[in-house]
Amino acid sequence: MNLFTDIRALVLDTLDAMARDGAIPQGMQTGAVTVEPPRDAAHGDMATNAAMVLAKPAGKKPRDIAEDLAERLGADDRIESAEVAGPGFINLRLAPSLWQGIVRAALTQEGFGRSTMGQGEKVNVEYVSANPTGPMHVGHARGAVFGDALARLLDYAGHDVTKEYYVNDGGAQVDVLARSSFERYREACGMTPEIGEGLYPGDYLVPVGEKLKEIWGEGKLNSPEEDWLEEAREIATEAMMEMIRTDLAALGVTMDVFFSEKALYGTGRIEDAIKTLDDKGLIYRGTLEPPKGKTPEDWEPREQTLFRSTAHGDDVDRPIMKSDGAWTYFAPDIAYHHDKVSRGFTQLIDVFGADHGGYVKRMKAAVSALSEGKVPLDVKLIQLVKLWKNGEPFKMSKRAGNFVTLRDLVDQVGADAVRFHMLTRKNDAPLDFDFDKVLEQSRENPVFYVQYANARINSVLRKADAMGIAVDDATLAEADLSKLDHEAELSLMRALAEWPRLVEIAAKGHEPHRVAFYLYDLASALHALWNRGNDEPGLRFVQEGDAATTQGKISLARAVGVVIGEGLGILGVTPVEEMR
């Protein structure tokens, strides 16, 4: 039940009636007509811009249309009042029965707030995609949480979502991993490892070295690199991916697909993707202008094989082949996205680290060219996370070598706290992760504040149940809600009504942080009503000696609990029933 959609439908039906009566022309476009909360809650429950949107095509003053529309809307039983404001906005106040209906809907509709907006559209969300060269760090944690919450949100809004991890196992960094592992193999054989500059120093590769000794014995100690590099690379990569899968699972993240970059090489898939672009006249031999800041002495112009990415919105054309005939790093990425398009996805989302900002335009250009502009690519950049403890920047170096691992973070504060806190800022804004604040039991800690609201609701349910009052959802949905008419109760119901609308807004914008913000505001409204009940007994959820009124009030509390549970589910956070 989306009350905003329902009232918008009422506005559009009323406009149709006005057109039939000749008050406005027939056949006007109403797509831009909105029904939204007013900027100032004192002005009403909802506001519509209908008169402002239709004035020009109707050839009338906005206020003339608004006054007619407001009068007609006010005659509907659902509208308590309709008032024209300013040049032609209409502020609406709804009948209390509509807000009470939201409570019943939350208690009776499975997945209250779920949307069919996505209409089953196939969406691919690629996230994390960390190089398989070691444990994931805190920055990966933020990208993992964002991507996973976004995938959950899109699924909740009716999309057919595939969660995907691109395994960068085809580049030079995997050879470095193999050489680093070989040094740990030498260590396992009783020799001193030579971890030179450029190799990975973390002792997370010690088990890989032991695994190599188990397989090889000491037979490869004096072998040339070409005899062991490929096998060491495969064994080390699989060990790293197993570590990454385990770390992701600890954070509550699972993937539908792990796509190997290596699978693109030697299979003709890169060549096929480039041929697709070539057939469109987008591949050519040419010489690029020197990069900005380069002087002629620095720059050596050379002919290269280029992708005409400027034809699809990029700033410059991009090389796809090196002078030695090897592919650039961009070529397999083109092939990978060509594969995504070929799999039938009609929307692609890539979640990248902030350091990939310069890569966005070329990747969008490639997808636009490969799909003939039919498949949009949205690239979400994840800004850095700064760790704080005791009021100071926090660094710790364990077995990773020189960074804080995702697993360290989860082990210290728990997956739920990590997930919620990582979504308390928009993805493109830097985030401070303060260990003290994340563990603090106060309003300043959003995850605690939301969980505390849920725990309070469950405490009320337990208390009523102990009093012999039925509090199952089916019974509560039939309760008398007519006494839920205090402004504090209506305010909480208005917050509930925002949930289905919020889901669609957040899904359209690919902004899961909006869910975290909403849950905090909803929890605040619940706590505000609870605290008022301390001073005004009539607002308490449990009314001693009045089971009927208690059931009605608890219906509201339970409806809030339902929405908190739905929202936390999108964030991948487990609701708690009792604070310990």
Secondary structure as the mmCIF struct_conf table of DSSP 4:
data_model
#
loop_
_struct_conf.conf_type_id
_struct_conf.id
_struct_conf.beg_label_comp_id
_struct_conf.beg_label_asym_id
_struct_conf.beg_label_seq_id
_struct_conf.end_label_comp_id
_struct_conf.end_label_asym_id
_struct_conf.end_label_seq_id
HELX_RH_AL_P HELX_RH_AL_P1 LEU A 3 ARG A 20
TURN_TY1_P TURN_TY1_P1 ASP A 21 GLY A 22
BEND BEND1 ALA A 23 ILE A 24
TURN_TY1_P TURN_TY1_P2 GLN A 26 GLY A 27
TURN_TY1_P TURN_TY1_P3 GLY A 31 ALA A 32
STRN STRN1 VAL A 35 GLU A 36
BEND BEND2 ARG A 39 ASP A 40
HELX_RH_3T_P HELX_RH_3T_P1 ALA A 41 HIS A 43
BEND BEND3 ASP A 45 ASP A 45
STRN STRN2 MET A 46 THR A 48
HELX_RH_AL_P HELX_RH_AL_P2 ALA A 50 ALA A 58
TURN_TY1_P TURN_TY1_P4 GLY A 59 GLY A 59
BEND BEND4 LYS A 60 LYS A 60
HELX_RH_AL_P HELX_RH_AL_P3 PRO A 62 GLY A 74
TURN_TY1_P TURN_TY1_P5 ALA A 75 ALA A 75
BEND BEND5 ASP A 76 ASP A 76
TURN_TY1_P TURN_TY1_P6 ASP A 77 ARG A 78
STRN STRN3 ILE A 79 ALA A 85
TURN_TY1_P TURN_TY1_P7 GLY A 86 GLY A 88
STRN STRN4 PHE A 89 LEU A 94
HELX_RH_AL_P HELX_RH_AL_P4 PRO A 96 THR A 108
BEND BEND6 GLN A 109 GLN A 109
TURN_TY1_P TURN_TY1_P8 GLU A 110 GLY A 113
TURN_TY1_P TURN_TY1_P9 MET A 117 GLY A 120
STRN STRN5 LYS A 122 GLU A 126
BEND BEND7 PRO A 132 GLY A 134
STRN STRN6 HIS A 137 HIS A 137
HELX_RH_AL_P HELX_RH_AL_P5 VAL A 138 TYR A 156
TURN_TY1_P TURN_TY1_P10 ALA A 157 GLY A 158
STRN STRN7 ASP A 160 VAL A 167
BEND BEND8 GLY A 170 GLY A 171
HELX_RH_AL_P HELX_RH_AL_P6 ALA A 172 ALA A 188
TURN_TY1_P TURN_TY1_P11 CYS A 189 GLY A 190
HELX_LH_PP_P HELX_LH_PP_P1 MET A 191 PRO A 193
TURN_TY1_P TURN_TY1_P12 GLU A 197 GLY A 198
BEND BEND9 LEU A 199 LEU A 199
HELX_RH_3T_P HELX_RH_3T_P2 ASP A 203 LEU A 205
HELX_RH_AL_P HELX_RH_AL_P7 VAL A 206 TRP A 216
TURN_TY1_P TURN_TY1_P13 GLY A 217 ASN A 222
HELX_RH_AL_P HELX_RH_AL_P8 GLU A 225 ALA A 250
TURN_TY1_P TURN_TY1_P14 LEU A 251 GLY A 252
BEND BEND10 ASP A 256 ASP A 256
STRN STRN8 VAL A 257 SER A 260
HELX_RH_3T_P HELX_RH_3T_P3 GLU A 261 LEU A 264
TURN_TY1_P TURN_TY1_P15 TYR A 265 GLY A 268
HELX_RH_AL_P HELX_RH_AL_P9 ARG A 269 ASP A 279
TURN_TY1_P TURN_TY1_P16 LYS A 280 GLY A 281
STRN STRN9 ILE A 283 GLY A 286
HELX_LH_PP_P HELX_LH_PP_P2 LEU A 288 PRO A 291
TURN_TY1_P TURN_TY1_P17 LYS A 292 GLY A 293
TURN_TY1_P TURN_TY1_P18 PRO A 296 ASP A 298
STRN STRN10 GLN A 304 PHE A 307
HELX_RH_3T_P HELX_RH_3T_P4 SER A 309 HIS A 312
TURN_TY1_P TURN_TY1_P19 GLY A 313 GLY A 313
BEND BEND11 ASP A 315 VAL A 316
STRN STRN11 ARG A 318 MET A 321
TURN_TY1_P TURN_TY1_P20 SER A 323 ASP A 324
BEND BEND12 GLY A 325 GLY A 325
HELX_LH_PP_P HELX_LH_PP_P3 ALA A 326 ALA A 326
STRN STRN12 TRP A 327 TRP A 327
HELX_LH_PP_P HELX_LH_PP_P4 THR A 328 THR A 328
TURN_TY1_P TURN_TY1_P21 TYR A 329 TYR A 329
HELX_RH_AL_P HELX_RH_AL_P10 PHE A 330 SER A 342
TURN_TY1_P TURN_TY1_P22 ARG A 343 GLY A 344
BEND BEND13 THR A 346 THR A 346
STRN STRN13 GLN A 347 GLY A 353
HELX_RH_3T_P HELX_RH_3T_P5 ALA A 354 TYR A 359
HELX_RH_AL_P HELX_RH_AL_P11 VAL A 360 LEU A 370
TURN_TY1_P TURN_TY1_P23 SER A 371 GLY A 373
BEND BEND14 VAL A 375 VAL A 375
STRN STRN14 LEU A 377 ILE A 382
HELX_LH_PP_P HELX_LH_PP_P5 GLN A 383 LEU A 384
STRN STRN15 VAL A 385 LYS A 389
TURN_TY1_P TURN_TY1_P24 ASN A 390 GLY A 391
STRN STRN16 GLU A 392 PRO A 393
BEND BEND15 LYS A 398 LYS A 398
TURN_TY1_P TURN_TY1_P25 ARG A 399 ALA A 400
BEND BEND16 GLY A 401 PHE A 403
STRN STRN17 THR A 405 THR A 405
HELX_RH_AL_P HELX_RH_AL_P12 LEU A 406 VAL A 413
HELX_RH_AL_P HELX_RH_AL_P13 ALA A 415 MET A 422
TURN_TY1_P TURN_TY1_P26 LEU A 423 LEU A 423
BEND BEND17 THR A 424 ARG A 425
TURN_TY1_P TURN_TY1_P27 ASN A 427 ASP A 428
BEND BEND18 ALA A 429 ALA A 429
STRN STRN18 LEU A 431 ASP A 434
HELX_RH_AL_P HELX_RH_AL_P14 PHE A 435 LEU A 439
BEND BEND19 SER A 442 SER A 442
TURN_TY1_P TURN_TY1_P28 ARG A 443 GLU A 444
BEND BEND20 ASN A 445 ASN A 445
HELX_RH_AL_P HELX_RH_AL_P15 PRO A 446 ALA A 466
TURN_TY1_P TURN_TY1_P29 MET A 467 GLY A 468
HELX_RH_AL_P HELX_RH_AL_P16 ASP A 473 ALA A 477
TURN_TY1_P TURN_TY1_P30 GLU A 478 GLU A 478
BEND BEND21 ALA A 479 ALA A 479
TURN_TY1_P TURN_TY1_P31 SER A 482 LYS A 483
BEND BEND22 HIS A 486 HIS A 486
HELX_RH_AL_P HELX_RH_AL_P17 GLU A 487 GLY A 509
TURN_TY1_P TURN_TY1_P32 HIS A 510 HIS A 510
TURN_TY1_P TURN_TY1_P33 PRO A 512 PRO A 512
HELX_RH_AL_P HELX_RH_AL_P18 HIS A 513 ASP A 535
HELX_RH_3T_P HELX_RH_3T_P6 PRO A 537 LEU A 539
BEND BEND23 PHE A 541 VAL A 542
TURN_TY1_P TURN_TY1_P34 GLU A 544 GLY A 545
HELX_RH_AL_P HELX_RH_AL_P19 ALA A 547 LEU A 571
TURN_TY1_P TURN_TY1_P35 GLY A 572 GLY A 572
BEND BEND24 GLU A 577 GLU A 578
#
